[in-house]
Amino acid sequence: MATLRLGDIAPDFVQDSTEGQIRFHEWAGNSWVVLFSHPADFTPVCTTELGKTAALASEFAKRGVKPIAVSVDPIESHSGWIKDINETQNTTVNFPILADADRKVATLYDMIHPNSLANATVRSVFIIDPKKAIRATLTYPASTGRNFDEILRVIDSLQLTDNYKVATPVNWKDGDDCVIIPSIQDPAELAQRFPKGFRAVRPYLRLTPQPNKT
Ligand code: BEZ
């Protein structure tokens, strides 16, 4: 199994889920995807993470993103757990949870890290674009719940920087100033691409208002 790196095509698979059989690339269609694993059903941290993902449904939809969870437990277990998530997190799970009891997806995406957690998946996140390219990955241990606002923030940065010649600085969030990529030097191009102007703190550090905000 080769290491998956940024820019690689996310491996396709067919696997059962709480919403029926999923053919991954077909299911993803033209959407962005957040594919994320968690160690096991009926565990406290995972319960809060899946509840938060459901609660953020409109934020994912606004960005054209489909979330999909991976767990190495079977469908029957997922179904019971979803009831608990909905009750305890006051939400409705509205995305598929893959039933990866045979670890097909976990193995394909190298989500089992035996030196950390013997035979369950660690908290992996793959952010995948509409061309099925892996654009960002996160790996957290079982004991640390992920920050789903951070996942949305990374998606905002990816979608912005795909369309404008900017990058996003430390702790950037949607609406903050961006940095102009250093390769843009021509004054006419700078004026055309950044009509709101820019501030050169250093020749290589130029800040401009977020281009797609009015
Ligand atoms: C949890 O999701 O709460 C959890 C799972 C495995 C180990 C520790 C915590």
Boltz pocket constraint, residues with backbone or C-beta under 6 A from the ligand:
constraints:
  - pocket:
      binder: B
      contacts: [[A, 39], [A, 40], [A, 43], [A, 44], [A, 45], [A, 46], [A, 47], [A, 142], [A, 143]]
      max_distance: 6.0
